[in-house]
Amino acid sequence: MKTLFSRFVKDESGATAIEYGLIAAIIAVGIIAALQGVKSNLNTTFNKVSTAVSTAN
């Protein structure tokens, strides 16, 4: 029983998985924040192109 408990305490595989999950979540939040900034610029560009095409006809 004592060896089973000591093996359980020394096992760090779950902690590693949690760390990788947290890193992936932080990267995802960063990507979402960056895309929110690009979104407004992209909408402005497409609106300008749409206006230019509409007035060309």
C-alpha positions in Angstrom: 0.0 0.0 0.0 2.9 2.4 0.8 4.5 1.8 -2.5 1.3 2.4 -4.4 0.8 5.7 -2.6 4.4 6.8 -3.2 4.1 5.9 -6.9 0.9 8.0 -7.1 2.6 11.0 -5.5 5.6 10.8 -7.9 3.5 10.5 -11.0 3.6 13.8 -12.9 2.0 12.8 -16.2 -1.3 14.5 -15.3 0.5 17.8 -14.3 2.2 17.8 -17.7 -1.0 17.4 -19.6 -2.6 20.3 -17.6 0.4 22.5 -18.3 0.1 21.8 -22.1 -3.6 22.5 -21.9 -3.0 25.8 -20.2 -0.3 26.8 -22.8 -2.7 25.9 -25.7 -5.5 28.0 -24.0 -3.2 31.0 -23.7 -2.1 30.7 -27.3 -5.8 30.4 -28.4 -6.7 33.6 -26.5 -3.8 35.4 -28.1 -4.9 34.4 -31.6 -8.5 35.4 -30.9 -7.3 38.8 -29.7 -5.1 39.3 -32.8 -8.0 38.3 -35.1 -10.3 40.8 -33.4 -7.9 43.6 -34.4 -7.6 42.4 -38.0 -11.4 42.1 -38.3 -12.1 45.8 -38.3 -9.4 46.6 -40.8 -10.6 43.8 -43.1 -14.2 45.0 -42.9 -13.0 48.5 -43.8 -11.0 47.2 -46.8 -13.9 45.1 -48.1 -16.3 48.0 -47.8 -13.9 50.3 -49.8 -13.6 47.6 -52.5 -17.4 47.1 -52.6 -18.0 50.8 -52.9 -15.4 51.1 -55.7 -16.9 48.2 -57.6 -20.4 49.6 -57.2 -19.5 53.1 -58.5 -17.5 51.6 -61.4 -20.6 50.1 -63.0 
